[in-house]
Amino acid sequence: MSDADEAGRDERGAPAFEAAEYASGAVSYPPHPVGPEGTERVGAVDLSDREATVITWTESTATPPGVRQPNTLAIVEFEMDEGYDGPPVRALGQVVEGQDVEIGDTVAPTYAEELREPGAGIREPASQDWDGFRFEPVE
């Protein structure tokens, strides 16, 4: 877990990149009330301070309103603590703009205040969260 205050934000003001931990010992993202083996959720794991490996990636050139174009997306698999014996912990997300990734690259989550333009689209901007995490290659 990274250092986070009671509101779930670190010293930079970024929220936790929260995965769920279950009674079976499994961890999954996104978090769900019930785990992979039907076990109950018992805690949270912050993935924001962990590195991950790019499993696959794609570039979208036909994006929704307010999403950058082109938009590179990657499925990544997080490195878990030694002794972790559960299923792989994977996430799908944008790659930091201007960065290229390849299968097997190491990336780290990077907090972004706006993953897309709040004024675009048909939904009321105040009704949605616009922040989240992108993946940035680790050198």
N, C-alpha and C positions, 0 to 999 in steps of 0.2 A: 504494500500500500504506500502511496505517496503521502507526504505531509499535507493534510487538508484540515480546515477548521470545521466547526460543527455544521456549517451551512454547506459543506461539501466542496469548498473552494480552496485552492492552494494559495501560496503567497503572491502569485501573479494575478489572482482573481479568476483563474480558470476553474471550471467545475471538474469533478471527477469524471473519468471515462469509465462508467460503472458497469461491471459485469456482475452476475449473481453467482453466489456459492451455495451449493445444496448439501443436504445432510449426507448424501452419498460421497461427497468430496469433489463432485464435478463442478466445473465453472462454465457458464455460458454467457454469450453476448448475442443479441440483447437480452437483458434480464427478463425472466418469466416467473410467475408465482410458483410453478411446479417444474422440477428439474427433469433431465433426460430419462431418468429411471422412475419417475413418479414421486420423487422425494421432495420434501418441502424446502423452501428457501431458508437458509440460516444466516446469510451474511452477504457482504459485497466485497468485490475486489476491484481496486482502481487500476485500470490498464494504462493510464496516462503516462506512467513512468517506465513502461516496458517497451522493449523493441519487438518487432514482428518481422516475419518473412513474407514477401510477396508470393502468393500462390498463383495468381493470374491477374491480368489487368485488361482493360479495354478503354477505348476513347470514344466518347459519344459526341457526335457532331450535330445531332438534332435534340437539343436540350429544352426543358420546359421554360416558360417565361421567368426571367430573372436569374437563371443558372448560366454560368459562363460557358462559352462555346469556343473551342472544343473543351470537353470536360473529361479528364482522365480519372477513371475509377479503378480501384484495386481491391481484391479480396486478399486479406492478410491473415497469417496465423501467428498468434502471440506466443512468446517464450514465457513459460510458466516456471514457478519455483521448482527447485530440485525435489524430486519425490512425487511431483504431481502425476497422478495415474489416470486422470479422466480423459474424456474426449478432447480433441483439439479445440482451442478457443479461437474462433475466427470472426472477422468483421469485414464489412464492405464499406468503403468510403472514398471520398475524393482524394486525389493526390495534390499536394501543394502546387499552385499554378507555376508554370515554367520549369517544372521538374520532370524528368523522365524516369521511368522505372522499368525494370525487366524482371521476369520470373526469377526468384531466388535472392533478389535484393533485400537488404535490411532497411526497414523504415521505422520511424517513431511517430506516435500521434502528436499533432500540433494543434493547439486550440485556435479556432477562428471565430470571431464575433459574428460574422455573417457568412454563411455558406452560400447564400443567394441574396438577391436584392429584395428587401422587404416590401417595396411598393409594387412589385410585379405580381401578376396573377390576379385571380378573382377573389381570393379570401382576404378578409380584413387583417392587415398586418399585426394588430394587437392580439389576434387570436392564435398566433403561432410563435414557436421558438425559432430563431434564425441562426443560432450559434451551434457549434459542434466541433468535431475534430476532423482534420485532414491528415494524410500520411506524408511524411517528408523523408526522403532518402537520408540514411546515416552514412557519413563518410568515414 
